[in-house]
């Protein structure tokens, strides 16, 4: 299978955080841009706030009859400092934050260069430990005005990087557990935040391709592989099956948690980079920027210019497409549906029932009353104001870890158009519980993730809250 489809997902991971709305160099958000997959230099001082230098993923494979092997693709960004130098009338040059050339600004800025290290067809069962050098460098580009006179130059600098990749595998219940570890081996110390990020691997992630073997889903392993899958350990790298649904020869190891077979929503016209924001929201925000703000964003980076131009040129029909996908959940769906979105390229679907009335319209079903409806859990009627203990099991969100074992108050019991039941909650000990009620922003769990409190426990919690 070609890796092109998987690379579109991997690129969203790679450039997550490269630019952040409002896409201007002067924005505070864009002075700390690199959020995910940063492998910092091992000798960074505490004051540099350098990230950990390593990541590791463990995956499970089912070998075929032939000699099984895996090709490892490590992809990351190498930071490139773009520095603008201005030339005065005497020909002397000095670095500046910005330079205006024929009315257009050129800014100093930190860019990034894509890098990829490939270890081809590594046999399973053989440990491999390699070290790779990524060259640094310096490039210079003259800046000329409309008359052809040199008014300055752009200097781009990259630090050399050194990294190690180690692979090993063991047999576990008839499957092969493969470990792939990546470590930044940069030898020099880093005393400041800027020094640390310039010596880092940014957006680091793995693409693994199996030969004469197939990867096993760690999210939904077959029954015979469940125990072995449970013994796989992850460190800052989460492995999911990638490519067309049903294929098992490619795996993406990402610094963010994804589902198997993630996809870029087909309605998304291009990357927005800003931390999984929804396309429609960010596009509307860009449209509200002033012309001066847009001009600065265009001068910040070519990718920022592309975003501004794309949003400015979007037609009303194009904007409407970002609003969502209307489909009847009771009818057969096309084979290709938007999957989990990554990298700020999410489109939320809207569902309609068979009557044609939108599910959020109370007229669609007057019998539905979330404020008074109830659900029976373990023989106990649970409705608004009931107290329950939360036991998340869906792995729906990283926040589930913080909800485990907590006591929550039910605010509503809801049913979706597919017949599922969802219980809206606020945590009893959450100091912002009143604000959640005021905004109507709740957390939703399935009934089998909840245990009703006994009468005695309920009375005790309510007494504690009154005191």
C-alpha positions in Angstrom: 0.0 0.0 0.0 1.2 3.5 -0.8 2.0 5.7 2.2 0.6 8.8 0.6 -2.8 8.6 2.4 -1.1 8.0 5.7 1.3 10.9 5.1 -1.6 13.3 4.9 -2.5 12.3 8.5 1.1 12.3 9.6 1.6 15.8 8.1 -1.2 17.1 10.2 0.6 15.7 13.2 3.9 17.0 12.0 2.7 20.6 11.6 0.4 20.7 14.6 1.4 23.9 16.4 3.7 25.1 13.6 1.4 28.2 13.4 -1.3 29.2 15.9 -4.2 31.6 15.3 -4.0 34.6 14.7 -0.9 33.5 12.7 1.1 36.6 13.5 4.7 36.6 14.7 3.8 39.2 17.3 1.2 37.0 18.9 2.2 35.5 22.3 0.8 32.2 21.2 3.3 32.1 18.3 6.2 32.6 20.6 5.7 29.1 22.1 4.4 27.2 19.2 5.8 23.6 19.3 3.4 21.6 21.5 3.5 18.0 20.4 6.2 15.4 19.7 9.2 17.5 20.9 12.3 15.5 21.7 14.6 17.9 23.6 18.3 17.8 23.9 19.5 15.5 26.7 21.8 18.1 28.2 19.3 20.9 28.5 19.5 22.8 31.7 16.3 23.2 33.9 16.0 26.8 33.0 15.6 25.9 29.3 12.4 24.1 29.9 13.6 21.4 27.4 11.4 18.5 26.7 12.3 14.9 27.4 14.8 13.5 24.9 13.1 10.2 24.1 9.9 8.5 23.0 9.1 4.8 22.6 6.3 2.7 21.2 5.5 -1.0 21.5 3.4 -2.6 18.9 2.1 -6.1 18.2 2.5 -8.0 14.9 1.2 -11.3 13.6 4.0 -12.7 11.3 3.0 -14.5 8.1 4.9 -17.6 6.7 7.8 -15.6 5.2 10.6 -13.7 6.9 8.8 -10.9 8.6 10.4 -7.4 8.7 9.4 -3.8 9.4 10.4 -0.5 7.8 10.7 2.4 10.2 10.1 6.0 9.1 11.0 8.6 11.7 9.6 12.0 10.6 10.2 15.3 12.4 10.9 19.0 11.9 14.3 20.6 12.3 14.0 24.2 13.5 15.4 26.8 11.1 16.0 30.4 12.4 15.1 33.0 9.7 16.9 36.2 10.5 16.4 39.4 8.5 19.5 41.7 8.0 19.1 45.3 6.9 21.7 47.1 4.8 22.3 50.8 5.4 23.6 53.4 3.0 27.2 52.6 3.7 26.7 48.9 3.0 26.9 47.8 6.6 24.4 45.1 7.7 22.7 44.4 11.0 20.0 42.0 12.2 16.5 43.5 12.6 13.1 42.1 13.7 11.5 43.4 10.5 12.4 45.1 7.2 10.0 46.9 4.9 10.8 46.4 1.2 8.6 48.3 -1.3 5.8 48.5 1.3 5.9 44.8 2.2 7.3 43.7 5.5 9.8 40.8 5.9 10.0 39.4 9.4 12.5 37.5 11.4 10.9 34.2 12.4 11.5 30.5 13.3 10.7 28.2 10.4 11.1 24.5 10.2 12.4 21.9 7.7 10.9 18.5 7.2 13.3 15.5 7.9 12.8 11.8 7.5 15.1 8.9 8.6 14.3 5.5 7.1 15.4 2.1 8.3 14.4 -0.3 5.6 13.1 -3.8 6.1 14.5 -4.5 9.6 14.1 -8.3 10.3 11.9 -9.1 13.3 13.8 -10.8 16.0 17.0 -8.9 15.5 17.9 -5.9 17.7 19.1 -2.8 15.8 20.7 0.3 17.4 21.6 3.1 15.0 22.8 6.7 15.3 22.0 9.3 12.6 23.4 12.7 12.0 21.1 15.5 10.6 23.3 18.3 9.1 22.9 21.9 10.1 23.7 24.7 7.8 23.4 28.4 6.9 21.8 29.8 3.7 21.7 33.5 2.6 19.1 35.1 0.3 19.5 38.7 -0.8 16.6 41.1 -0.5 16.2 43.6 -3.4 13.8 46.4 -4.0 11.8 47.2 -7.2 14.9 48.9 -8.6 17.1 45.9 -8.1 19.1 47.4 -5.3 20.1 45.1 -2.4 18.5 46.4 0.8 19.3 43.5 3.0 19.3 39.7 3.2 17.6 36.7 4.8 19.9 34.3 6.7 18.6 30.9 7.6 20.5 28.8 10.2 20.0 25.2 11.4 21.8 23.4 14.2 23.1 19.9 13.4 21.1 17.2 15.2 22.1 13.7 16.3 19.5 11.0 17.0 19.4 7.3 17.8 16.8 4.7 16.8 16.7 1.4 18.6 14.4 -1.5 17.7 14.0 -4.9 19.4 11.3 -7.6 19.5 10.2 -10.5 21.6 7.6 -13.2 21.1 4.5 -12.9 23.2 1.6 -15.4 23.1 2.4 -16.3 19.5 2.7 -12.6 18.4 5.7 -10.4 18.1 6.0 -7.4 20.3 8.2 -4.8 18.5 9.7 -1.9 20.4 10.9 1.2 18.6 12.7 3.9 20.7 13.9 7.3 19.4 16.3 9.5 21.4 17.7 12.9 20.8 21.5 12.5 21.2 22.5 16.2 20.7 25.8 16.5 22.7 25.8 20.2 23.5 24.2 21.8 26.6 21.2 24.1 26.2 20.9 26.9 28.7 17.9 28.7 27.3 14.5 27.9 26.0 15.5 29.0 22.5 18.7 27.0 22.6 16.7 23.9 23.6 14.1 24.1 20.9 16.7 24.7 18.2 18.4 21.4 19.2 15.1 19.5 19.4 13.3 17.1 17.1 9.9 18.7 16.6 6.6 16.9 15.8 8.4 13.6 15.9 6.3 10.6 15.0 6.8 7.1 13.4 5.4 5.4 10.3 5.9 1.7 10.5 5.3 -0.6 7.6 5.1 -4.4 8.0 6.5 -6.9 5.5 5.2 -10.5 5.6 3.4 -9.6 8.8 0.4 -7.5 9.9 -0.1 -5.2 12.8 -2.6 -5.9 15.5 -4.9 -3.1 16.8 -4.0 -2.3 20.4 -7.4 -0.5 20.7 -9.5 -3.5 19.6 -7.2 -6.5 19.6 -8.7 -9.9 18.7 -9.5 -12.1 21.7 -6.3 -14.2 21.3 -4.1 -11.1 21.3 -5.8 -9.1 24.1 -3.3 -10.2 26.8 -0.3 -9.5 24.7 -1.7 -6.1 23.6 -2.2 -5.2 27.2 1.5 -5.8 27.9 2.6 -3.2 25.2 3.8 0.0 26.8 3.9 3.5 25.3 6.1 6.5 26.1 5.0 9.7 24.4 4.1 7.8 21.2 0.6 6.3 20.6 0.3 3.6 17.9 -2.8 3.2 15.7 -3.6 1.4 12.5 -3.4 3.7 9.5 -4.4 3.7 5.9 -7.7 2.5 4.3 -9.9 0.8 6.9 -9.3 -2.9 7.2 -5.6 -2.7 6.1 -3.1 -3.9 8.7 0.4 -3.3 7.1 0.9 0.4 8.2 0.9 1.9 11.7 1.2 5.5 12.8 3.0 6.2 16.1 1.8 9.7 17.0 2.5 12.0 19.9 -1.2 12.6 20.3 -3.9 10.0 21.0 -5.9 8.9 17.9 -8.2 6.1 16.9 -7.4 3.4 14.4 -7.6 4.6 10.8 -7.7 8.4 11.4 -8.7 10.5 8.4 -8.7 14.1 7.4 -12.3 15.2 6.9 -13.0 15.4 3.2 -14.7 18.8 3.7 -11.5 20.4 5.0 -9.9 22.6 2.3 -6.5 22.9 4.0 -4.4 22.8 7.2 -5.0 25.4 9.9 -2.3 24.0 12.3 -4.0 25.4 15.5 -4.3 22.6 18.0 -7.3 20.6 16.7 -9.6 23.6 16.3 -12.6 23.2 14.0 -12.2 24.5 10.5 -15.3 26.6 10.5 -14.5 28.4 13.7 -10.9 29.3 12.7 -12.0 30.3 9.2 -14.6 32.7 10.6 -12.0 34.1 13.1 -9.5 34.7 10.2 -12.3 36.6 8.4 -12.7 39.0 11.3 -9.0 40.0 11.4 -8.2 43.5 10.3 -6.3 44.1 7.1 -3.2 45.2 9.1 -3.4 41.9 11.1 -3.7 39.9 7.9 -0.8 41.7 6.4 1.4 40.8 9.4 0.3 37.2 9.2 1.1 37.0 5.5 4.6 38.4 6.3 5.1 35.9 9.1 5.3 32.7 7.1 4.4 31.4 3.6 2.0 28.9 5.3 0.3 31.7 7.2 0.0 33.6 3.9 -1.7 30.5 2.3 -4.2 30.3 5.2 -5.1 34.0 5.0 -5.5 33.9 1.3 -7.6 30.7 1.4 -9.9 32.1 4.0 -10.3 35.5 2.2 -11.1 33.8 -1.1 -13.6 31.3 0.3 -17.0 31.4 -1.3 -20.2 31.3 0.7 -20.8 27.8 -0.6 -17.3 26.7 0.5 -17.9 28.2 4.0 -21.2 26.3 4.2 -19.4 23.0 3.5 -17.4 23.5 6.7 -20.6 23.7 8.8 -21.1 20.0 8.8 -22.2 16.9 7.0 -25.9 16.2 7.0 -26.8 12.5 6.9 -29.5 10.2 8.0 -28.1 7.7 10.5 -30.8 5.2 9.6 -29.8 5.0 5.9 -26.7 3.1 4.5 -23.7 5.4 4.5 -21.0 5.7 1.8 -18.0 3.6 2.3 -15.7 6.6 2.9 -16.7 8.7 5.9 -14.7 11.3 7.7 -12.8 9.7 10.5 -11.2 11.1 13.6 -9.8 14.5 12.7 -6.3 15.7 13.6 -4.2 18.8 13.2 -7.0 21.4 13.3 -8.9 19.8 10.4 -12.1 18.6 12.0 -15.6 18.7 10.6 -18.5 17.9 12.9 -21.3 15.8 11.4 -25.0 16.6 12.0 -27.6 13.8 12.2 -31.2 13.9 11.1 -33.9 11.4 11.9 -36.1 9.7 9.4 -38.9 12.2 9.7 -36.7 14.9 8.3 -36.8 16.9 11.6 -33.4 17.7 13.1 -32.8 15.7 16.3 -32.2 18.9 18.3 -35.7 20.2 17.6 -38.0 19.5 20.5 -40.8 19.0 18.0 -39.0 15.9 16.7 -40.0 13.9 19.8 -42.0 15.7 22.5 -41.7 12.7 24.8 -38.0 13.4 25.3 -37.4 15.5 28.5 -33.7 15.3 29.5 -34.4 17.2 32.7 -36.8 14.6 34.0 -35.9 11.4 32.0 -34.2 8.6 33.9 -32.2 5.5 33.3 -31.9 2.4 35.4 -28.4 1.4 36.5 -27.7 -1.6 38.6 -31.4 -1.6 39.5 -31.4 2.0 40.7 -33.3 4.8 39.0 -30.8 7.5 38.0 -32.1 11.0 36.9 -31.3 14.6 37.3 -29.6 15.4 40.7 -28.7 11.7 41.3 -25.2 11.1 42.6 -23.0 8.5 40.8 -19.4 7.3 40.8 -17.6 7.5 37.5 -15.7 4.5 36.0 -14.7 5.6 32.4 -14.2 2.7 30.0 -14.6 4.2 26.6 -11.1 5.8 26.3 -13.0 8.7 24.7 -10.8 11.4 26.2 -7.5 11.9 28.1 -9.6 13.6 30.8 -11.2 10.2 31.6 -8.1 9.5 33.7 -9.0 12.3 36.0 -12.7 11.3 36.3 -12.0 7.7 37.4 -13.5 7.0 40.8 -14.9 10.6 41.2 -18.4 11.3 42.4 -20.6 13.3 40.0 -24.0 14.9 40.0 -26.4 14.0 37.1 -27.7 17.0 35.3 -29.7 15.3 32.5 -30.4 11.9 30.9 -30.4 12.1 27.1 -31.1 9.8 24.1 -29.5 10.1 20.7 -31.0 9.4 17.3 -29.4 6.0 17.3 -31.2 4.9 20.5 -28.2 5.3 22.8 -28.4 6.8 26.3 -26.0 9.5 27.6 -25.8 10.8 31.1 -24.7 14.4 31.6 -22.6 15.1 34.7 -20.7 17.6 36.7 -18.1 16.5 39.3 -19.2 17.2 42.9 -15.8 18.4 43.9 -15.3 20.5 40.8 -15.0 24.2 42.0 -16.3 25.2 38.6 -19.5 23.1 38.8 -21.7 26.2 39.1 -20.2 27.6 36.0 -20.8 24.4 34.1 -24.4 24.6 35.1 -24.6 28.2 34.0 -23.0 27.6 30.6 -24.8 24.2 30.2 -21.4 22.6 29.5 -21.4 19.0 30.9 -19.4 15.8 30.6 -21.2 12.8 29.1 -20.9 9.1 30.0 -22.6 5.9 29.1 -24.8 4.3 31.9 -22.4 1.3 32.1 -19.6 3.7 33.1 -21.5 4.8 36.2 -22.4 3.3 39.6 -25.2 4.9 41.6 -24.3 5.9 45.1 -26.2 4.2 47.9 -28.7 6.2 50.0 -26.2 6.5 52.8 -23.4 7.7 50.5 -25.7 10.2 48.8 -26.8 11.6 52.2 -23.2 11.9 53.4 -22.0 13.7 50.2 -24.9 16.1 50.4 -24.3 16.8 54.0 -20.6 17.5 53.3 -21.5 19.9 50.5 -23.9 21.8 52.8 -21.2 22.2 55.4 
